[in-house]
Amino acid sequence: MASKKSSPKKSSAKYGNAASRSVESALHREKQGTLLSGKGGKGGVVKSREQAIAIGLSEARKKGAKVPEKKAS
C-alpha cells in the first residue's frame, strides 16, 4: 500500500476569496463597458482584460482583502 507523503509546510493561497470576487466583478463591468480607469473615472473606459484585473485587485487591496503587495517598479 502506498503511504501518503506529508509536506512539512502548508502553503496558503496567495489571493483570498474576497479578492477573486472583486476581480470577477471588475471583469464583468469591463465586459459591460462600465468600468472606468483613473481617479474618478477620468481615464475613460477600460478596454483590456489585464487592466480590468489590475483594477479589481486594487479595489480588493483598498477593502483589505488578502492580496499580495504590488511589486515595486
mmCIF file of the C-alpha atoms, coordinates in Angstrom:
data_MODEL
# 
_entry.id   MODEL 
# 
loop_
_atom_site.group_PDB 
_atom_site.id 
_atom_site.type_symbol 
_atom_site.label_atom_id 
_atom_site.label_alt_id 
_atom_site.label_comp_id 
_atom_site.label_asym_id 
_atom_site.label_entity_id 
_atom_site.label_seq_id 
_atom_site.pdbx_PDB_ins_code 
_atom_site.Cartn_x 
_atom_site.Cartn_y 
_atom_site.Cartn_z 
_atom_site.occupancy 
_atom_site.B_iso_or_equiv 
_atom_site.pdbx_formal_charge 
_atom_site.auth_seq_id 
_atom_site.auth_comp_id 
_atom_site.auth_asym_id 
_atom_site.auth_atom_id 
_atom_site.pdbx_PDB_model_num 
ATOM 1  C CA . MET A 1 1  ? 0.000   0.000  0.000   1.00 0.00 ? 1  MET A CA 1 
ATOM 2  C CA . ALA A 1 2  ? 1.298   3.460  -0.884  1.00 0.00 ? 2  ALA A CA 1 
ATOM 3  C CA . SER A 1 3  ? 1.784   5.791  2.032   1.00 0.00 ? 3  SER A CA 1 
ATOM 4  C CA . LYS A 1 4  ? 0.864   9.460  1.928   1.00 0.00 ? 4  LYS A CA 1 
ATOM 5  C CA . LYS A 1 5  ? 3.713   11.906 1.799   1.00 0.00 ? 5  LYS A CA 1 
ATOM 6  C CA . SER A 1 6  ? 3.170   14.728 4.218   1.00 0.00 ? 6  SER A CA 1 
ATOM 7  C CA . SER A 1 7  ? 4.542   18.107 3.349   1.00 0.00 ? 7  SER A CA 1 
ATOM 8  C CA . PRO A 1 8  ? 6.283   19.869 6.216   1.00 0.00 ? 8  PRO A CA 1 
ATOM 9  C CA . LYS A 1 9  ? 4.796   23.250 5.339   1.00 0.00 ? 9  LYS A CA 1 
ATOM 10 C CA . LYS A 1 10 ? 1.264   24.070 4.240   1.00 0.00 ? 10 LYS A CA 1 
ATOM 11 C CA . SER A 1 11 ? 1.157   26.795 1.636   1.00 0.00 ? 11 SER A CA 1 
ATOM 12 C CA . SER A 1 12 ? -1.765  29.140 1.846   1.00 0.00 ? 12 SER A CA 1 
ATOM 13 C CA . ALA A 1 13 ? -3.380  30.704 -1.177  1.00 0.00 ? 13 ALA A CA 1 
ATOM 14 C CA . LYS A 1 14 ? -1.911  33.988 -2.401  1.00 0.00 ? 14 LYS A CA 1 
ATOM 15 C CA . TYR A 1 15 ? -5.303  35.565 -3.012  1.00 0.00 ? 15 TYR A CA 1 
ATOM 16 C CA . GLY A 1 16 ? -8.366  35.421 -0.777  1.00 0.00 ? 16 GLY A CA 1 
ATOM 17 C CA . ASN A 1 17 ? -11.967 34.768 -1.819  1.00 0.00 ? 17 ASN A CA 1 
ATOM 18 C CA . ALA A 1 18 ? -12.868 38.448 -1.475  1.00 0.00 ? 18 ALA A CA 1 
ATOM 19 C CA . ALA A 1 19 ? -10.105 39.329 -3.946  1.00 0.00 ? 19 ALA A CA 1 
ATOM 20 C CA . SER A 1 20 ? -11.388 36.861 -6.525  1.00 0.00 ? 20 SER A CA 1 
ATOM 21 C CA . ARG A 1 21 ? -14.917 38.243 -6.171  1.00 0.00 ? 21 ARG A CA 1 
ATOM 22 C CA . SER A 1 22 ? -13.610 41.784 -6.667  1.00 0.00 ? 22 SER A CA 1 
ATOM 23 C CA . VAL A 1 23 ? -11.707 40.778 -9.818  1.00 0.00 ? 23 VAL A CA 1 
ATOM 24 C CA . GLU A 1 24 ? -14.735 38.887 -11.120 1.00 0.00 ? 24 GLU A CA 1 
ATOM 25 C CA . SER A 1 25 ? -16.875 41.992 -10.607 1.00 0.00 ? 25 SER A CA 1 
ATOM 26 C CA . ALA A 1 26 ? -14.336 44.195 -12.405 1.00 0.00 ? 26 ALA A CA 1 
ATOM 27 C CA . LEU A 1 27 ? -14.179 41.799 -15.364 1.00 0.00 ? 27 LEU A CA 1 
ATOM 28 C CA . HIS A 1 28 ? -17.972 41.786 -15.555 1.00 0.00 ? 28 HIS A CA 1 
ATOM 29 C CA . ARG A 1 29 ? -18.086 45.601 -15.549 1.00 0.00 ? 29 ARG A CA 1 
ATOM 30 C CA . GLU A 1 30 ? -15.352 45.668 -18.224 1.00 0.00 ? 30 GLU A CA 1 
ATOM 31 C CA . LYS A 1 31 ? -17.454 43.408 -20.456 1.00 0.00 ? 31 LYS A CA 1 
ATOM 32 C CA . GLN A 1 32 ? -20.478 45.646 -19.940 1.00 0.00 ? 32 GLN A CA 1 
ATOM 33 C CA . GLY A 1 33 ? -18.379 48.708 -20.783 1.00 0.00 ? 33 GLY A CA 1 
ATOM 34 C CA . THR A 1 34 ? -18.981 50.452 -17.448 1.00 0.00 ? 34 THR A CA 1 
ATOM 35 C CA . LEU A 1 35 ? -15.522 50.002 -15.886 1.00 0.00 ? 35 LEU A CA 1 
ATOM 36 C CA . LEU A 1 36 ? -13.629 53.285 -15.878 1.00 0.00 ? 36 LEU A CA 1 
ATOM 37 C CA . SER A 1 37 ? -9.937  53.863 -15.221 1.00 0.00 ? 37 SER A CA 1 
ATOM 38 C CA . GLY A 1 38 ? -8.124  56.602 -13.400 1.00 0.00 ? 38 GLY A CA 1 
ATOM 39 C CA . LYS A 1 39 ? -9.114  58.775 -10.486 1.00 0.00 ? 39 LYS A CA 1 
ATOM 40 C CA . GLY A 1 40 ? -12.855 59.375 -10.611 1.00 0.00 ? 40 GLY A CA 1 
ATOM 41 C CA . GLY A 1 41 ? -13.101 57.555 -13.944 1.00 0.00 ? 41 GLY A CA 1 
ATOM 42 C CA . LYS A 1 42 ? -11.419 60.405 -15.814 1.00 0.00 ? 42 LYS A CA 1 
ATOM 43 C CA . GLY A 1 43 ? -9.182  57.964 -17.716 1.00 0.00 ? 43 GLY A CA 1 
ATOM 44 C CA . GLY A 1 44 ? -12.041 56.634 -19.818 1.00 0.00 ? 44 GLY A CA 1 
ATOM 45 C CA . VAL A 1 45 ? -13.454 53.180 -20.446 1.00 0.00 ? 45 VAL A CA 1 
ATOM 46 C CA . VAL A 1 46 ? -11.213 50.169 -19.764 1.00 0.00 ? 46 VAL A CA 1 
ATOM 47 C CA . LYS A 1 47 ? -10.710 48.044 -22.870 1.00 0.00 ? 47 LYS A CA 1 
ATOM 48 C CA . SER A 1 48 ? -8.120  45.445 -21.856 1.00 0.00 ? 48 SER A CA 1 
ATOM 49 C CA . ARG A 1 49 ? -8.664  42.375 -19.691 1.00 0.00 ? 49 ARG A CA 1 
ATOM 50 C CA . GLU A 1 50 ? -5.309  42.865 -17.927 1.00 0.00 ? 50 GLU A CA 1 
ATOM 51 C CA . GLN A 1 51 ? -6.241  46.400 -16.895 1.00 0.00 ? 51 GLN A CA 1 
ATOM 52 C CA . ALA A 1 52 ? -9.603  45.168 -15.561 1.00 0.00 ? 52 ALA A CA 1 
ATOM 53 C CA . ILE A 1 53 ? -7.832  42.537 -13.431 1.00 0.00 ? 53 ILE A CA 1 
ATOM 54 C CA . ALA A 1 54 ? -5.416  45.166 -12.087 1.00 0.00 ? 54 ALA A CA 1 
ATOM 55 C CA . ILE A 1 55 ? -8.312  47.437 -11.148 1.00 0.00 ? 55 ILE A CA 1 
ATOM 56 C CA . GLY A 1 56 ? -10.111 44.552 -9.425  1.00 0.00 ? 56 GLY A CA 1 
ATOM 57 C CA . LEU A 1 57 ? -7.016  43.712 -7.373  1.00 0.00 ? 57 LEU A CA 1 
ATOM 58 C CA . SER A 1 58 ? -6.518  47.362 -6.487  1.00 0.00 ? 58 SER A CA 1 
ATOM 59 C CA . GLU A 1 59 ? -10.121 47.633 -5.265  1.00 0.00 ? 59 GLU A CA 1 
ATOM 60 C CA . ALA A 1 60 ? -9.650  44.451 -3.221  1.00 0.00 ? 60 ALA A CA 1 
ATOM 61 C CA . ARG A 1 61 ? -6.494  45.895 -1.617  1.00 0.00 ? 61 ARG A CA 1 
ATOM 62 C CA . LYS A 1 62 ? -8.380  49.039 -0.622  1.00 0.00 ? 62 LYS A CA 1 
ATOM 63 C CA . LYS A 1 63 ? -11.096 46.919 1.017   1.00 0.00 ? 63 LYS A CA 1 
ATOM 64 C CA . GLY A 1 64 ? -8.444  44.982 2.973   1.00 0.00 ? 64 GLY A CA 1 
ATOM 65 C CA . ALA A 1 65 ? -8.763  41.651 1.167   1.00 0.00 ? 65 ALA A CA 1 
ATOM 66 C CA . LYS A 1 66 ? -5.902  39.144 1.096   1.00 0.00 ? 66 LYS A CA 1 
ATOM 67 C CA . VAL A 1 67 ? -3.868  40.292 -1.892  1.00 0.00 ? 67 VAL A CA 1 
ATOM 68 C CA . PRO A 1 68 ? -0.059  40.398 -2.193  1.00 0.00 ? 68 PRO A CA 1 
ATOM 69 C CA . GLU A 1 69 ? 1.535   43.835 -2.244  1.00 0.00 ? 69 GLU A CA 1 
ATOM 70 C CA . LYS A 1 70 ? 2.214   45.486 -5.583  1.00 0.00 ? 70 LYS A CA 1 
ATOM 71 C CA . LYS A 1 71 ? 5.682   44.849 -6.983  1.00 0.00 ? 71 LYS A CA 1 
ATOM 72 C CA . ALA A 1 72 ? 7.933   47.902 -6.900  1.00 0.00 ? 72 ALA A CA 1 
ATOM 73 C CA . SER A 1 73 ? 8.714   49.092 -10.394 1.00 0.00 ? 73 SER A CA 1 
# 
